[in-house]
Structure formats: structure tokens, C-alpha cells
Amino acid sequence: MEFVNAKTIIQTVKGNHSWFGASYNMNIYRGCNQGCIYCDSRSSCYQVNNFDTIKVKKNAPFIIENELSRKQKTGIISMGSMSDPYNECETELLYTRKALGSVLKYNFGVFIITKNILVLRDIEILKEINKKNVVNVAITITTANDTLQSRIERNVSSTSSRFNALRELSEAGLFTGILLMPLLPFINDTEENIVSIIEMAHKANVKYIYPSFGVTLRDNQRDYFFEKIGPSLMEKYISEFKDSYMCTSTNHKELKSIFISKCKEYGILYNMKDIIEESKKYINEEQLSLF
Ligand code: SF4
């Protein structure tokens, strides 16, 4: 871990808020040591040198408090788009927890993406935020199989423990979902995997699953991914996708149809508009004029 200077941390989302209704982005950490073989944040375009070393934005709690206090308008803050807010540094630093304290103080909502069950530590503060604004906790799950998961996402909580965390978050009255992404062609893009995840999600009382039936590959990220999957799978990728940015599962139409029908069977949401609308209904008490 190393500390880096940051002038600002909270960025306004431009456009029509289609990503889970978020109006702002907050990334306290840059780089990540969790070793997901498909990680997009590793791509050269983001210019994160030495990606596997976590960079902590110096004075992040102070900057966040200051920036939120000056915002004219509240909204939902997305956390975790570039690095996991519950990485191992967070255990000691508590920067994400402190940021949530500021989110609560200034009446903002949060959309959290993580692969770590450390998020459970902050349930009580999330419940407090949820009395005033949206709390939407998404845990990424790419495979129902713990063994495969430990090979493609090496330093994160196991799939089964992530499902337990989702159950606990749901039982706490929070709006929870799964990011089922990426589905890696020839690796986890199977009917069996998708159906198992949906069934486990149903048992954990998860409200939505948002999928991507493929993986994006860019400079640097692609090299890392190919190194990890080995020569024979690499050859399959090159033969099927050449150097395409979007590598969509060859059977994506069939998989999508199975996914939709299974989600409907269990009443699990999968459409972004529906997810955003439903998340607002989970505010537990007084609502802001924002909605
Ligand atoms: S947890 Fe997220 S940021 Fe970290 S390596 Fe995995 S995909 Fe990348």
C-alpha cells in the first residue's frame, strides 16, 4: 500500500444517471491487489502504474467531508467502480467507513460494489443512511463454484461467503443485488453456472441480478488475462475474438433467454430502470425532495 495525493475524490456523473441511479462517483483507493484475472481497471487507459499495489488517497476522509458539505444537491454516490472499497487496507484504515459517516451526515445515498464480506462491518451505518436515502449494496459474483472462483478472483471472499453476506444485508432490510459480470467465454458462461447463481440469489433474498454476457479486453488487461488463462484458452480467445474490445459469449442469446426466464420465475429484477425504481422504495423512513 502507498499513499498518494488527491485534490478531489467525488466526481459528478455526467449524463442520465443510468448506472444504478448514481449522481456521483467516489474512489478512495486506486489499484487493487485482489487479483481478478479479468479486471478492467488494470487497462492502460486508466494509467494506474503498478496496479497490484493499492494507492490510498491521502486525507481522503477530510477531502470527502469537505466536498460533500459543499454540494448543492444530494444524490447517490457510487463506490467501487475502479477499486474495491472493502480491500484489505480498509480493515485498518477505515476510510470507506469514515466516508459513509460523511454520506450519512450530508443525507446522500450510496451504491456500493464489492467482492468482500468486510462490508458487513458497516451494516449499522448503512441502515442509518437508508433512513434518509438509497442504500444499494451490490456484490459481484461471477461463478457459483468456490474452486473456480478462487482461480479467477484470487484474493477476495469466497462465493459462498459472499452469498451469506448478501443474506445478512437483505435481512438487515437493505436493498441488495448481484453484478453477474463478467461472464468469461469458455470459462464461466454456462447455463449451469447462471442457473445456480440465480437459485442461490433467490435463497439469499437478493432483489436483482445485473449481468454482462461477455468480457471487455483492452491493452494491458488483455495481456494479464491471457497470461492467467494459459496458452490453450488464449488460442481460443484469439481465434474467436481477434483483438476485439468486447468478447461476447458465443451462446449469449441462449444464456440471456435462460437468465431472464429464471429471474422472472423468482421475481428477481434484472433491468436497470426497474432496479433504480425499486431501490428508492427501500428508503426506510423520511424521503428527500430529491425523489
Ligand atoms: S476487486 Fe475489482 S478492482 Fe480489484 S482486481 Fe477485482 S475487478 Fe479489479
Residues whose N, C-alpha, C, O or C-beta is under 5 A from the ligand:
A	BS01	SF4	C32 Q34 G35 C36 C39 S41 M82 S83 D84
